[in-house]
């Protein structure tokens, strides 16, 4: 019994949308809702890719989603003049 990671789930949702399939009805399962549930349960840090997938799937973006993306960006952004 292998459980799919949230990252893998996000990739599958994107792939389904590219193939014009409905990730909200995958053999009766709502994969977008499952990704949202996992995103909300993940605490303070969420991979911004998951937020992008939720947005592309038409899920409602929350202020917490924006905060999560901002935190992820700020943690990686380094001005070019620091040499790091």
C-alpha positions, 0 to 999 in steps of 0.5 A: 500500500503505497501512499502518494506524496502531496508533491506527486498528487500535485503533479498528477492533478496538473497532468490530468488538467493538461489531458483535459481530465477533471481532477475533481472527479477521478473515479469518484475522488476529488483530488483537488480537495485532497490536495487542499486538505493536505496543504491545510494540514501541512502547517506553516510551510507548503511547497509553492508548487502545490499552491500553483496547482490549486490555483490552476485547478480553480480552487479558491486562494486564501490569504494563508496561501499567499502568505505561504508563497511569500514565506517560501519566496523570502526564504530563497530570495537573496539579492544578487549583490551578496554573491550568495 
